[in-house]
Amino acid sequence: MVVREADTMVRQPPPHNGTGMSTAYRISDGVPNRAMEFRKRVLHPGASIGLHVIAHDEVYHVLSGEGDVTSDGVTTRVRAGDTAYLYDGNNVGIRQVGEQDLVLIIAYPLAERAK
């Protein structure tokens, strides 16, 4: 199955009580019988994905911009080309910093296959 990124774009507040605005590309949402989520999220200046405890391993890969990723109280600056591997049970979030949008690929397994 091929998914066109432009067909999945939604402008919305970031998840988990985040701040500011983002553009979400919910790439995997329309894929039947999938076992994972695969998304692109653009955090516009001042935006953040709020802290939340994850029930799976999760990956944030930075395509462009800069951000501060937090995992269990430890905050690390990430830039284009960096990947944050976040572990099951961690309390995680990410905040855009600087003037450029922070563009991420986010991937994680589903608890059960989507129908």
Secondary structure, DSSP 8 states (H G I E B T S, - for coil): ----GGGGEEEE--TTT-BS-EEEE-TTTT-TT-SEEEEEEEE-TT-EEEEEE-SS-EEEEEEESEEEEEETTEEEEEETT-EEEE-TT-EEEEEEESSS-EEEEEEEE-SS---
